[in-house]
Amino acid sequence: MGEEIERKFLVGDLAEATSEASRSEPIAQGYLAVDPAGSEVRVRRRGDATVMTVKRGSGERRDEVEFAIGADEFERLWELTEGRRVSKRRHYVEAGELTYEIDVYEGELAGLAVVEVEFSSGEEAGDFAPPGWFGRELTGDARYSNASLALDGRPPD
């Protein structure tokens, strides 16, 4: 099981944020199970790749297990996620050793854009100084987790 250490922010200036993106891809993800304590099971299609992910915990550090599933398995499981889905386009910006993942949501969440940065240690996460186009920090704000967005929609600002 791997540990995920990341911080999340609103995007303050989307044009600047995506201007240096090296690539982007569509992502569709749906939730099979969500526990209010922070555990979740989801399926995701990112480009042509299909995976199942199990996460546990909340905030900056979470346990995560992800594995590939076949396209047929994905389609069968996808049907079970109706009413618990998000659709977005992810843009990748390389920033030295880090990658900024900018998610621009679609559908009912259109207009929402967040950026996540994954770190190799808690110290690296704590030392991170976000660039000026990053907006308000959302790390630990459960209302902006993808599972909450899929279940409850966009929170009022």
CNS distance restraints for C-alpha pairs under 8 A (distance, minus, plus):
assign (resid   1 and name CA) (resid  63 and name CA) 6.66 0.50 0.50
assign (resid   1 and name CA) (resid  64 and name CA) 6.12 0.50 0.50
assign (resid   1 and name CA) (resid  65 and name CA) 5.49 0.50 0.50
assign (resid   2 and name CA) (resid  63 and name CA) 5.81 0.50 0.50
assign (resid   2 and name CA) (resid  64 and name CA) 5.36 0.50 0.50
assign (resid   2 and name CA) (resid  65 and name CA) 6.33 0.50 0.50
assign (resid   3 and name CA) (resid  61 and name CA) 6.70 0.50 0.50
assign (resid   3 and name CA) (resid  62 and name CA) 5.64 0.50 0.50
assign (resid   3 and name CA) (resid  63 and name CA) 4.52 0.50 0.50
assign (resid   3 and name CA) (resid  64 and name CA) 5.92 0.50 0.50
assign (resid   4 and name CA) (resid  60 and name CA) 7.78 0.50 0.50
assign (resid   4 and name CA) (resid  61 and name CA) 5.54 0.50 0.50
assign (resid   4 and name CA) (resid  62 and name CA) 5.13 0.50 0.50
assign (resid   4 and name CA) (resid  63 and name CA) 6.06 0.50 0.50
assign (resid   4 and name CA) (resid  64 and name CA) 6.52 0.50 0.50
assign (resid   4 and name CA) (resid 118 and name CA) 7.14 0.50 0.50
assign (resid   4 and name CA) (resid 119 and name CA) 7.80 0.50 0.50
assign (resid   5 and name CA) (resid  60 and name CA) 5.42 0.50 0.50
assign (resid   5 and name CA) (resid  61 and name CA) 4.60 0.50 0.50
assign (resid   5 and name CA) (resid  62 and name CA) 6.69 0.50 0.50
assign (resid   5 and name CA) (resid 118 and name CA) 5.67 0.50 0.50
assign (resid   5 and name CA) (resid 119 and name CA) 5.41 0.50 0.50
assign (resid   5 and name CA) (resid 120 and name CA) 6.82 0.50 0.50
assign (resid   5 and name CA) (resid 121 and name CA) 6.81 0.50 0.50
assign (resid   5 and name CA) (resid 122 and name CA) 6.85 0.50 0.50
assign (resid   5 and name CA) (resid 125 and name CA) 7.45 0.50 0.50
assign (resid   6 and name CA) (resid  60 and name CA) 5.24 0.50 0.50
assign (resid   6 and name CA) (resid  61 and name CA) 6.73 0.50 0.50
assign (resid   6 and name CA) (resid 116 and name CA) 6.63 0.50 0.50
assign (resid   6 and name CA) (resid 117 and name CA) 5.39 0.50 0.50
assign (resid   6 and name CA) (resid 118 and name CA) 4.18 0.50 0.50
assign (resid   6 and name CA) (resid 119 and name CA) 5.75 0.50 0.50
assign (resid   6 and name CA) (resid 125 and name CA) 7.01 0.50 0.50
assign (resid   6 and name CA) (resid 139 and name CA) 7.83 0.50 0.50
assign (resid   7 and name CA) (resid  60 and name CA) 5.91 0.50 0.50
assign (resid   7 and name CA) (resid 116 and name CA) 5.69 0.50 0.50
assign (resid   7 and name CA) (resid 117 and name CA) 5.48 0.50 0.50
assign (resid   7 and name CA) (resid 118 and name CA) 6.69 0.50 0.50
assign (resid   7 and name CA) (resid 125 and name CA) 7.17 0.50 0.50
assign (resid   7 and name CA) (resid 137 and name CA) 7.76 0.50 0.50
assign (resid   7 and name CA) (resid 138 and name CA) 7.52 0.50 0.50
assign (resid   7 and name CA) (resid 139 and name CA) 5.15 0.50 0.50
assign (resid   8 and name CA) (resid 114 and name CA) 6.91 0.50 0.50
assign (resid   8 and name CA) (resid 115 and name CA) 5.70 0.50 0.50
assign (resid   8 and name CA) (resid 116 and name CA) 4.40 0.50 0.50
assign (resid   8 and name CA) (resid 117 and name CA) 6.57 0.50 0.50
assign (resid   8 and name CA) (resid 137 and name CA) 6.04 0.50 0.50
assign (resid   8 and name CA) (resid 138 and name CA) 5.16 0.50 0.50
assign (resid   8 and name CA) (resid 139 and name CA) 4.82 0.50 0.50
assign (resid   9 and name CA) (resid 114 and name CA) 5.60 0.50 0.50
assign (resid   9 and name CA) (resid 115 and name CA) 5.32 0.50 0.50
assign (resid   9 and name CA) (resid 116 and name CA) 6.49 0.50 0.50
assign (resid   9 and name CA) (resid 134 and name CA) 6.33 0.50 0.50
assign (resid   9 and name CA) (resid 135 and name CA) 5.87 0.50 0.50
assign (resid   9 and name CA) (resid 136 and name CA) 5.58 0.50 0.50
assign (resid   9 and name CA) (resid 137 and name CA) 4.18 0.50 0.50
assign (resid   9 and name CA) (resid 138 and name CA) 4.91 0.50 0.50
assign (resid   9 and name CA) (resid 139 and name CA) 6.86 0.50 0.50
assign (resid  10 and name CA) (resid 113 and name CA) 6.17 0.50 0.50
assign (resid  10 and name CA) (resid 114 and name CA) 4.39 0.50 0.50
assign (resid  10 and name CA) (resid 115 and name CA) 6.23 0.50 0.50
assign (resid  10 and name CA) (resid 134 and name CA) 6.39 0.50 0.50
assign (resid  10 and name CA) (resid 135 and name CA) 4.75 0.50 0.50
assign (resid  10 and name CA) (resid 136 and name CA) 5.43 0.50 0.50
assign (resid  10 and name CA) (resid 137 and name CA) 6.38 0.50 0.50
assign (resid  10 and name CA) (resid 138 and name CA) 6.74 0.50 0.50
assign (resid  11 and name CA) (resid  17 and name CA) 7.31 0.50 0.50
assign (resid  11 and name CA) (resid 102 and name CA) 7.87 0.50 0.50
assign (resid  11 and name CA) (resid 113 and name CA) 5.52 0.50 0.50
assign (resid  11 and name CA) (resid 114 and name CA) 5.09 0.50 0.50
assign (resid  11 and name CA) (resid 115 and name CA) 6.13 0.50 0.50
assign (resid  11 and name CA) (resid 133 and name CA) 6.51 0.50 0.50
assign (resid  11 and name CA) (resid 134 and name CA) 4.99 0.50 0.50
assign (resid  11 and name CA) (resid 135 and name CA) 4.97 0.50 0.50
assign (resid  11 and name CA) (resid 136 and name CA) 7.76 0.50 0.50
assign (resid  12 and name CA) (resid 133 and name CA) 5.12 0.50 0.50
assign (resid  12 and name CA) (resid 134 and name CA) 5.15 0.50 0.50
assign (resid  12 and name CA) (resid 135 and name CA) 4.27 0.50 0.50
assign (resid  12 and name CA) (resid 136 and name CA) 7.72 0.50 0.50
assign (resid  13 and name CA) (resid  17 and name CA) 6.06 0.50 0.50
assign (resid  13 and name CA) (resid 133 and name CA) 5.12 0.50 0.50
assign (resid  13 and name CA) (resid 134 and name CA) 7.20 0.50 0.50
assign (resid  13 and name CA) (resid 135 and name CA) 7.85 0.50 0.50
assign (resid  14 and name CA) (resid  18 and name CA) 6.09 0.50 0.50
assign (resid  14 and name CA) (resid 113 and name CA) 7.43 0.50 0.50
assign (resid  14 and name CA) (resid 133 and name CA) 7.68 0.50 0.50
assign (resid  15 and name CA) (resid  19 and name CA) 5.96 0.50 0.50
assign (resid  16 and name CA) (resid  20 and name CA) 7.53 0.50 0.50
assign (resid  16 and name CA) (resid 133 and name CA) 6.70 0.50 0.50
assign (resid  17 and name CA) (resid  21 and name CA) 7.63 0.50 0.50
assign (resid  17 and name CA) (resid 102 and name CA) 7.62 0.50 0.50
assign (resid  17 and name CA) (resid 133 and name CA) 6.32 0.50 0.50
assign (resid  17 and name CA) (resid 134 and name CA) 7.94 0.50 0.50
assign (resid  18 and name CA) (resid  91 and name CA) 6.61 0.50 0.50
assign (resid  18 and name CA) (resid  93 and name CA) 7.43 0.50 0.50
assign (resid  18 and name CA) (resid 102 and name CA) 7.60 0.50 0.50
assign (resid  20 and name CA) (resid  93 and name CA) 5.98 0.50 0.50
assign (resid  21 and name CA) (resid  91 and name CA) 5.81 0.50 0.50
assign (resid  21 and name CA) (resid  92 and name CA) 5.14 0.50 0.50
assign (resid  21 and name CA) (resid  93 and name CA) 4.42 0.50 0.50
assign (resid  21 and name CA) (resid  94 and name CA) 7.36 0.50 0.50
assign (resid  22 and name CA) (resid  91 and name CA) 7.55 0.50 0.50
assign (resid  22 and name CA) (resid  92 and name CA) 5.85 0.50 0.50
assign (resid  22 and name CA) (resid  93 and name CA) 5.85 0.50 0.50
assign (resid  22 and name CA) (resid  94 and name CA) 7.14 0.50 0.50
assign (resid  23 and name CA) (resid  91 and name CA) 5.93 0.50 0.50
assign (resid  23 and name CA) (resid  92 and name CA) 5.67 0.50 0.50
assign (resid  23 and name CA) (resid  93 and name CA) 7.79 0.50 0.50
assign (resid  24 and name CA) (resid  89 and name CA) 6.67 0.50 0.50
assign (resid  24 and name CA) (resid  90 and name CA) 5.33 0.50 0.50
assign (resid  24 and name CA) (resid  91 and name CA) 4.22 0.50 0.50
assign (resid  24 and name CA) (resid  92 and name CA) 6.13 0.50 0.50
assign (resid  25 and name CA) (resid  46 and name CA) 6.80 0.50 0.50
assign (resid  25 and name CA) (resid  47 and name CA) 5.87 0.50 0.50
assign (resid  25 and name CA) (resid  89 and name CA) 5.59 0.50 0.50
assign (resid  25 and name CA) (resid  90 and name CA) 5.46 0.50 0.50
assign (resid  25 and name CA) (resid  91 and name CA) 6.80 0.50 0.50
assign (resid  26 and name CA) (resid  46 and name CA) 6.01 0.50 0.50
assign (resid  26 and name CA) (resid  47 and name CA) 5.83 0.50 0.50
assign (resid  26 and name CA) (resid  87 and name CA) 7.59 0.50 0.50
assign (resid  26 and name CA) (resid  88 and name CA) 5.98 0.50 0.50
assign (resid  26 and name CA) (resid  89 and name CA) 4.42 0.50 0.50
assign (resid  26 and name CA) (resid  90 and name CA) 6.29 0.50 0.50
assign (resid  27 and name CA) (resid  44 and name CA) 6.98 0.50 0.50
assign (resid  27 and name CA) (resid  45 and name CA) 5.66 0.50 0.50
assign (resid  27 and name CA) (resid  46 and name CA) 4.57 0.50 0.50
assign (resid  27 and name CA) (resid  47 and name CA) 6.66 0.50 0.50
assign (resid  27 and name CA) (resid  87 and name CA) 5.86 0.50 0.50
assign (resid  27 and name CA) (resid  88 and name CA) 5.36 0.50 0.50
assign (resid  27 and name CA) (resid  89 and name CA) 5.88 0.50 0.50
assign (resid  27 and name CA) (resid  90 and name CA) 6.92 0.50 0.50
assign (resid  28 and name CA) (resid  44 and name CA) 5.69 0.50 0.50
assign (resid  28 and name CA) (resid  45 and name CA) 5.28 0.50 0.50
assign (resid  28 and name CA) (resid  46 and name CA) 6.71 0.50 0.50
assign (resid  28 and name CA) (resid  85 and name CA) 7.29 0.50 0.50
assign (resid  28 and name CA) (resid  86 and name CA) 5.96 0.50 0.50
assign (resid  28 and name CA) (resid  87 and name CA) 4.61 0.50 0.50
assign (resid  28 and name CA) (resid  88 and name CA) 6.60 0.50 0.50
assign (resid  29 and name CA) (resid  42 and name CA) 6.79 0.50 0.50
assign (resid  29 and name CA) (resid  43 and name CA) 5.61 0.50 0.50
assign (resid  29 and name CA) (resid  44 and name CA) 4.18 0.50 0.50
assign (resid  29 and name CA) (resid  45 and name CA) 6.33 0.50 0.50
assign (resid  29 and name CA) (resid  85 and name CA) 5.63 0.50 0.50
assign (resid  29 and name CA) (resid  86 and name CA) 5.56 0.50 0.50
assign (resid  29 and name CA) (resid  87 and name CA) 6.62 0.50 0.50
assign (resid  30 and name CA) (resid  42 and name CA) 5.58 0.50 0.50
assign (resid  30 and name CA) (resid  43 and name CA) 5.52 0.50 0.50
assign (resid  30 and name CA) (resid  44 and name CA) 6.53 0.50 0.50
assign (resid  30 and name CA) (resid  78 and name CA) 6.51 0.50 0.50
assign (resid  30 and name CA) (resid  81 and name CA) 5.13 0.50 0.50
assign (resid  30 and name CA) (resid  82 and name CA) 7.50 0.50 0.50
assign (resid  30 and name CA) (resid  84 and name CA) 5.59 0.50 0.50
assign (resid  30 and name CA) (resid  85 and name CA) 4.18 0.50 0.50
assign (resid  30 and name CA) (resid  86 and name CA) 6.50 0.50 0.50
assign (resid  30 and name CA) (resid 150 and name CA) 7.53 0.50 0.50
assign (resid  31 and name CA) (resid  40 and name CA) 7.26 0.50 0.50
assign (resid  31 and name CA) (resid  41 and name CA) 5.99 0.50 0.50
assign (resid  31 and name CA) (resid  42 and name CA) 4.29 0.50 0.50
assign (resid  31 and name CA) (resid  43 and name CA) 6.50 0.50 0.50
assign (resid  31 and name CA) (resid  81 and name CA) 5.40 0.50 0.50
assign (resid  31 and name CA) (resid  84 and name CA) 5.52 0.50 0.50
assign (resid  31 and name CA) (resid  85 and name CA) 6.44 0.50 0.50
assign (resid  31 and name CA) (resid 147 and name CA) 6.83 0.50 0.50
assign (resid  31 and name CA) (resid 150 and name CA) 7.73 0.50 0.50
assign (resid  32 and name CA) (resid  40 and name CA) 7.69 0.50 0.50
assign (resid  32 and name CA) (resid  41 and name CA) 5.54 0.50 0.50
assign (resid  32 and name CA) (resid  42 and name CA) 5.48 0.50 0.50
assign (resid  32 and name CA) (resid  43 and name CA) 7.48 0.50 0.50
assign (resid  32 and name CA) (resid  77 and name CA) 7.71 0.50 0.50
assign (resid  32 and name CA) (resid  80 and name CA) 6.53 0.50 0.50
assign (resid  32 and name CA) (resid  81 and name CA) 5.53 0.50 0.50
assign (resid  32 and name CA) (resid  84 and name CA) 7.89 0.50 0.50
assign (resid  33 and name CA) (resid  40 and name CA) 5.50 0.50 0.50
assign (resid  33 and name CA) (resid  41 and name CA) 5.15 0.50 0.50
assign (resid  33 and name CA) (resid  42 and name CA) 7.09 0.50 0.50
assign (resid  34 and name CA) (resid  38 and name CA) 7.31 0.50 0.50
assign (resid  34 and name CA) (resid  39 and name CA) 5.97 0.50 0.50
assign (resid  34 and name CA) (resid  40 and name CA) 4.39 0.50 0.50
assign (resid  34 and name CA) (resid  41 and name CA) 6.56 0.50 0.50
assign (resid  34 and name CA) (resid 147 and name CA) 7.09 0.50 0.50
assign (resid  35 and name CA) (resid  39 and name CA) 5.07 0.50 0.50
assign (resid  35 and name CA) (resid  40 and name CA) 6.11 0.50 0.50
assign (resid  37 and name CA) (resid  57 and name CA) 7.06 0.50 0.50
assign (resid  37 and name CA) (resid  58 and name CA) 7.72 0.50 0.50
assign (resid  38 and name CA) (resid  55 and name CA) 7.65 0.50 0.50
assign (resid  38 and name CA) (resid  56 and name CA) 5.72 0.50 0.50
assign (resid  38 and name CA) (resid  57 and name CA) 4.81 0.50 0.50
assign (resid  38 and name CA) (resid  58 and name CA) 5.32 0.50 0.50
assign (resid  39 and name CA) (resid  54 and name CA) 7.39 0.50 0.50
assign (resid  39 and name CA) (resid  55 and name CA) 5.40 0.50 0.50
assign (resid  39 and name CA) (resid  56 and name CA) 4.16 0.50 0.50
assign (resid  39 and name CA) (resid  57 and name CA) 6.00 0.50 0.50
assign (resid  40 and name CA) (resid  54 and name CA) 5.75 0.50 0.50
assign (resid  40 and name CA) (resid  55 and name CA) 5.32 0.50 0.50
assign (resid  40 and name CA) (resid  56 and name CA) 6.61 0.50 0.50
assign (resid  40 and name CA) (resid 147 and name CA) 7.64 0.50 0.50
assign (resid  41 and name CA) (resid  52 and name CA) 7.27 0.50 0.50
assign (resid  41 and name CA) (resid  53 and name CA) 5.77 0.50 0.50
assign (resid  41 and name CA) (resid  54 and name CA) 4.59 0.50 0.50
assign (resid  41 and name CA) (resid  55 and name CA) 6.64 0.50 0.50
assign (resid  42 and name CA) (resid  52 and name CA) 5.71 0.50 0.50
assign (resid  42 and name CA) (resid  53 and name CA) 5.36 0.50 0.50
assign (resid  42 and name CA) (resid  54 and name CA) 6.62 0.50 0.50
assign (resid  43 and name CA) (resid  50 and name CA) 7.29 0.50 0.50
assign (resid  43 and name CA) (resid  51 and name CA) 5.73 0.50 0.50
assign (resid  43 and name CA) (resid  52 and name CA) 4.44 0.50 0.50
assign (resid  43 and name CA) (resid  53 and name CA) 6.33 0.50 0.50
assign (resid  43 and name CA) (resid  74 and name CA) 6.80 0.50 0.50
assign (resid  43 and name CA) (resid  77 and name CA) 7.33 0.50 0.50
assign (resid  43 and name CA) (resid  78 and name CA) 7.03 0.50 0.50
assign (resid  44 and name CA) (resid  50 and name CA) 5.66 0.50 0.50
assign (resid  44 and name CA) (resid  51 and name CA) 5.41 0.50 0.50
assign (resid  44 and name CA) (resid  52 and name CA) 6.39 0.50 0.50
assign (resid  44 and name CA) (resid  53 and name CA) 7.87 0.50 0.50
assign (resid  44 and name CA) (resid  74 and name CA) 7.85 0.50 0.50
assign (resid  45 and name CA) (resid  49 and name CA) 5.63 0.50 0.50
assign (resid  45 and name CA) (resid  50 and name CA) 4.51 0.50 0.50
assign (resid  45 and name CA) (resid  51 and name CA) 6.67 0.50 0.50
assign (resid  45 and name CA) (resid  74 and name CA) 7.97 0.50 0.50
assign (resid  46 and name CA) (resid  50 and name CA) 6.48 0.50 0.50
assign (resid  49 and name CA) (resid  68 and name CA) 7.67 0.50 0.50
assign (resid  50 and name CA) (resid  68 and name CA) 5.99 0.50 0.50
assign (resid  50 and name CA) (resid  69 and name CA) 5.70 0.50 0.50
assign (resid  50 and name CA) (resid  70 and name CA) 6.53 0.50 0.50
assign (resid  50 and name CA) (resid  71 and name CA) 6.27 0.50 0.50
assign (resid  50 and name CA) (resid  74 and name CA) 6.46 0.50 0.50
assign (resid  51 and name CA) (resid  66 and name CA) 6.70 0.50 0.50
assign (resid  51 and name CA) (resid  67 and name CA) 5.51 0.50 0.50
assign (resid  51 and name CA) (resid  68 and name CA) 4.28 0.50 0.50
assign (resid  51 and name CA) (resid  69 and name CA) 5.09 0.50 0.50
assign (resid  51 and name CA) (resid  70 and name CA) 7.90 0.50 0.50
assign (resid  51 and name CA) (resid  74 and name CA) 7.55 0.50 0.50
assign (resid  52 and name CA) (resid  66 and name CA) 5.74 0.50 0.50
assign (resid  52 and name CA) (resid  67 and name CA) 5.62 0.50 0.50
assign (resid  52 and name CA) (resid  68 and name CA) 6.38 0.50 0.50
assign (resid  52 and name CA) (resid  69 and name CA) 6.51 0.50 0.50
assign (resid  53 and name CA) (resid  64 and name CA) 7.05 0.50 0.50
assign (resid  53 and name CA) (resid  65 and name CA) 5.70 0.50 0.50
assign (resid  53 and name CA) (resid  66 and name CA) 4.28 0.50 0.50
assign (resid  53 and name CA) (resid  67 and name CA) 6.60 0.50 0.50
assign (resid  54 and name CA) (resid  64 and name CA) 5.78 0.50 0.50
assign (resid  54 and name CA) (resid  65 and name CA) 5.27 0.50 0.50
assign (resid  54 and name CA) (resid  66 and name CA) 6.40 0.50 0.50
assign (resid  55 and name CA) (resid  62 and name CA) 6.72 0.50 0.50
assign (resid  55 and name CA) (resid  63 and name CA) 5.59 0.50 0.50
assign (resid  55 and name CA) (resid  64 and name CA) 4.48 0.50 0.50
assign (resid  55 and name CA) (resid  65 and name CA) 6.52 0.50 0.50
assign (resid  56 and name CA) (resid  62 and name CA) 5.77 0.50 0.50
assign (resid  56 and name CA) (resid  63 and name CA) 5.13 0.50 0.50
assign (resid  56 and name CA) (resid  64 and name CA) 6.56 0.50 0.50
assign (resid  57 and name CA) (resid  61 and name CA) 7.16 0.50 0.50
assign (resid  57 and name CA) (resid  62 and name CA) 4.87 0.50 0.50
assign (resid  57 and name CA) (resid  63 and name CA) 6.47 0.50 0.50
assign (resid  58 and name CA) (resid  62 and name CA) 5.81 0.50 0.50
assign (resid  58 and name CA) (resid 140 and name CA) 6.58 0.50 0.50
assign (resid  58 and name CA) (resid 142 and name CA) 7.63 0.50 0.50
assign (resid  59 and name CA) (resid 139 and name CA) 5.88 0.50 0.50
assign (resid  59 and name CA) (resid 140 and name CA) 3.89 0.50 0.50
assign (resid  59 and name CA) (resid 141 and name CA) 7.36 0.50 0.50
assign (resid  59 and name CA) (resid 142 and name CA) 7.77 0.50 0.50
assign (resid  60 and name CA) (resid 139 and name CA) 6.20 0.50 0.50
assign (resid  60 and name CA) (resid 140 and name CA) 6.40 0.50 0.50
assign (resid  69 and name CA) (resid  73 and name CA) 6.28 0.50 0.50
assign (resid  69 and name CA) (resid  74 and name CA) 6.52 0.50 0.50
assign (resid  70 and name CA) (resid  74 and name CA) 6.18 0.50 0.50
assign (resid  71 and name CA) (resid  75 and name CA) 6.24 0.50 0.50
assign (resid  72 and name CA) (resid  76 and name CA) 6.37 0.50 0.50
assign (resid  73 and name CA) (resid  77 and name CA) 6.18 0.50 0.50
assign (resid  74 and name CA) (resid  78 and name CA) 5.78 0.50 0.50
assign (resid  75 and name CA) (resid  79 and name CA) 6.54 0.50 0.50
assign (resid  76 and name CA) (resid  80 and name CA) 7.35 0.50 0.50
assign (resid  77 and name CA) (resid  81 and name CA) 7.01 0.50 0.50
assign (resid  78 and name CA) (resid  82 and name CA) 7.31 0.50 0.50
assign (resid  81 and name CA) (resid  85 and name CA) 6.50 0.50 0.50
assign (resid  83 and name CA) (resid 150 and name CA) 7.39 0.50 0.50
assign (resid  83 and name CA) (resid 151 and name CA) 7.02 0.50 0.50
assign (resid  84 and name CA) (resid 147 and name CA) 7.56 0.50 0.50
assign (resid  84 and name CA) (resid 150 and name CA) 4.71 0.50 0.50
assign (resid  84 and name CA) (resid 151 and name CA) 5.16 0.50 0.50
assign (resid  85 and name CA) (resid 150 and name CA) 4.78 0.50 0.50
assign (resid  85 and name CA) (resid 151 and name CA) 7.48 0.50 0.50
assign (resid  86 and name CA) (resid 105 and name CA) 7.53 0.50 0.50
assign (resid  86 and name CA) (resid 106 and name CA) 7.76 0.50 0.50
assign (resid  86 and name CA) (resid 146 and name CA) 7.19 0.50 0.50
assign (resid  86 and name CA) (resid 149 and name CA) 7.23 0.50 0.50
assign (resid  86 and name CA) (resid 150 and name CA) 5.35 0.50 0.50
assign (resid  87 and name CA) (resid 105 and name CA) 6.04 0.50 0.50
assign (resid  87 and name CA) (resid 106 and name CA) 5.54 0.50 0.50
assign (resid  87 and name CA) (resid 107 and name CA) 6.99 0.50 0.50
assign (resid  88 and name CA) (resid 103 and name CA) 6.12 0.50 0.50
assign (resid  88 and name CA) (resid 104 and name CA) 5.39 0.50 0.50
assign (resid  88 and name CA) (resid 105 and name CA) 4.13 0.50 0.50
assign (resid  88 and name CA) (resid 106 and name CA) 5.26 0.50 0.50
assign (resid  89 and name CA) (resid 103 and name CA) 5.72 0.50 0.50
assign (resid  89 and name CA) (resid 104 and name CA) 5.28 0.50 0.50
assign (resid  89 and name CA) (resid 105 and name CA) 6.48 0.50 0.50
assign (resid  89 and name CA) (resid 106 and name CA) 7.69 0.50 0.50
assign (resid  90 and name CA) (resid 101 and name CA) 6.40 0.50 0.50
assign (resid  90 and name CA) (resid 102 and name CA) 5.43 0.50 0.50
assign (resid  90 and name CA) (resid 103 and name CA) 4.52 0.50 0.50
assign (resid  90 and name CA) (resid 104 and name CA) 6.38 0.50 0.50
assign (resid  91 and name CA) (resid 101 and name CA) 5.84 0.50 0.50
assign (resid  91 and name CA) (resid 102 and name CA) 4.99 0.50 0.50
assign (resid  91 and name CA) (resid 103 and name CA) 6.49 0.50 0.50
assign (resid  91 and name CA) (resid 104 and name CA) 7.97 0.50 0.50
assign (resid  92 and name CA) (resid  99 and name CA) 6.51 0.50 0.50
assign (resid  92 and name CA) (resid 100 and name CA) 5.81 0.50 0.50
assign (resid  92 and name CA) (resid 101 and name CA) 4.94 0.50 0.50
assign (resid  92 and name CA) (resid 102 and name CA) 6.39 0.50 0.50
assign (resid  93 and name CA) (resid  99 and name CA) 5.60 0.50 0.50
assign (resid  93 and name CA) (resid 100 and name CA) 5.01 0.50 0.50
assign (resid  93 and name CA) (resid 101 and name CA) 6.60 0.50 0.50
assign (resid  93 and name CA) (resid 102 and name CA) 7.83 0.50 0.50
assign (resid  94 and name CA) (resid  98 and name CA) 6.19 0.50 0.50
assign (resid  94 and name CA) (resid  99 and name CA) 4.62 0.50 0.50
assign (resid  94 and name CA) (resid 100 and name CA) 6.40 0.50 0.50
assign (resid  95 and name CA) (resid  99 and name CA) 5.73 0.50 0.50
assign (resid  95 and name CA) (resid 100 and name CA) 7.10 0.50 0.50
assign (resid  98 and name CA) (resid 117 and name CA) 7.15 0.50 0.50
assign (resid  98 and name CA) (resid 118 and name CA) 7.37 0.50 0.50
assign (resid  98 and name CA) (resid 119 and name CA) 7.51 0.50 0.50
assign (resid  99 and name CA) (resid 117 and name CA) 6.38 0.50 0.50
assign (resid  99 and name CA) (resid 118 and name CA) 7.40 0.50 0.50
assign (resid 100 and name CA) (resid 115 and name CA) 6.37 0.50 0.50
assign (resid 100 and name CA) (resid 116 and name CA) 5.97 0.50 0.50
assign (resid 100 and name CA) (resid 117 and name CA) 5.17 0.50 0.50
assign (resid 100 and name CA) (resid 118 and name CA) 7.93 0.50 0.50
assign (resid 101 and name CA) (resid 115 and name CA) 5.40 0.50 0.50
assign (resid 101 and name CA) (resid 116 and name CA) 5.23 0.50 0.50
assign (resid 101 and name CA) (resid 117 and name CA) 6.44 0.50 0.50
assign (resid 102 and name CA) (resid 113 and name CA) 6.91 0.50 0.50
assign (resid 102 and name CA) (resid 114 and name CA) 5.72 0.50 0.50
assign (resid 102 and name CA) (resid 115 and name CA) 4.26 0.50 0.50
assign (resid 102 and name CA) (resid 116 and name CA) 6.56 0.50 0.50
assign (resid 103 and name CA) (resid 113 and name CA) 5.51 0.50 0.50
assign (resid 103 and name CA) (resid 114 and name CA) 5.36 0.50 0.50
assign (resid 103 and name CA) (resid 115 and name CA) 6.16 0.50 0.50
assign (resid 104 and name CA) (resid 110 and name CA) 7.53 0.50 0.50
assign (resid 104 and name CA) (resid 111 and name CA) 7.46 0.50 0.50
assign (resid 104 and name CA) (resid 112 and name CA) 6.20 0.50 0.50
assign (resid 104 and name CA) (resid 113 and name CA) 4.45 0.50 0.50
assign (resid 104 and name CA) (resid 114 and name CA) 6.80 0.50 0.50
assign (resid 105 and name CA) (resid 109 and name CA) 5.47 0.50 0.50
assign (resid 105 and name CA) (resid 110 and name CA) 5.17 0.50 0.50
assign (resid 105 and name CA) (resid 111 and name CA) 6.76 0.50 0.50
assign (resid 105 and name CA) (resid 112 and name CA) 5.64 0.50 0.50
assign (resid 105 and name CA) (resid 113 and name CA) 6.17 0.50 0.50
assign (resid 106 and name CA) (resid 110 and name CA) 4.33 0.50 0.50
assign (resid 106 and name CA) (resid 111 and name CA) 7.52 0.50 0.50
assign (resid 108 and name CA) (resid 153 and name CA) 7.41 0.50 0.50
assign (resid 109 and name CA) (resid 149 and name CA) 7.93 0.50 0.50
assign (resid 109 and name CA) (resid 153 and name CA) 6.81 0.50 0.50
assign (resid 109 and name CA) (resid 154 and name CA) 6.11 0.50 0.50
assign (resid 112 and name CA) (resid 154 and name CA) 7.88 0.50 0.50
assign (resid 115 and name CA) (resid 134 and name CA) 7.54 0.50 0.50
assign (resid 118 and name CA) (resid 125 and name CA) 7.93 0.50 0.50
assign (resid 119 and name CA) (resid 124 and name CA) 6.25 0.50 0.50
assign (resid 119 and name CA) (resid 125 and name CA) 5.75 0.50 0.50
assign (resid 120 and name CA) (resid 124 and name CA) 6.80 0.50 0.50
assign (resid 120 and name CA) (resid 125 and name CA) 7.90 0.50 0.50
assign (resid 121 and name CA) (resid 125 and name CA) 6.38 0.50 0.50
assign (resid 122 and name CA) (resid 126 and name CA) 6.11 0.50 0.50
assign (resid 123 and name CA) (resid 127 and name CA) 6.16 0.50 0.50
assign (resid 124 and name CA) (resid 128 and name CA) 6.21 0.50 0.50
assign (resid 130 and name CA) (resid 134 and name CA) 6.23 0.50 0.50
assign (resid 138 and name CA) (resid 144 and name CA) 7.00 0.50 0.50
assign (resid 141 and name CA) (resid 145 and name CA) 7.31 0.50 0.50
assign (resid 142 and name CA) (resid 148 and name CA) 6.83 0.50 0.50
assign (resid 143 and name CA) (resid 148 and name CA) 5.55 0.50 0.50
assign (resid 143 and name CA) (resid 149 and name CA) 6.88 0.50 0.50
assign (resid 143 and name CA) (resid 154 and name CA) 7.91 0.50 0.50
assign (resid 143 and name CA) (resid 155 and name CA) 6.31 0.50 0.50
assign (resid 144 and name CA) (resid 148 and name CA) 6.29 0.50 0.50
assign (resid 144 and name CA) (resid 149 and name CA) 6.12 0.50 0.50
assign (resid 144 and name CA) (resid 154 and name CA) 7.63 0.50 0.50
assign (resid 144 and name CA) (resid 155 and name CA) 7.39 0.50 0.50
assign (resid 145 and name CA) (resid 149 and name CA) 6.21 0.50 0.50
assign (resid 146 and name CA) (resid 150 and name CA) 6.01 0.50 0.50
assign (resid 147 and name CA) (resid 151 and name CA) 6.18 0.50 0.50
assign (resid 148 and name CA) (resid 152 and name CA) 5.49 0.50 0.50
assign (resid 148 and name CA) (resid 153 and name CA) 6.95 0.50 0.50
assign (resid 149 and name CA) (resid 153 and name CA) 4.47 0.50 0.50
assign (resid 149 and name CA) (resid 154 and name CA) 5.75 0.50 0.50
assign (resid 149 and name CA) (resid 155 and name CA) 7.82 0.50 0.50
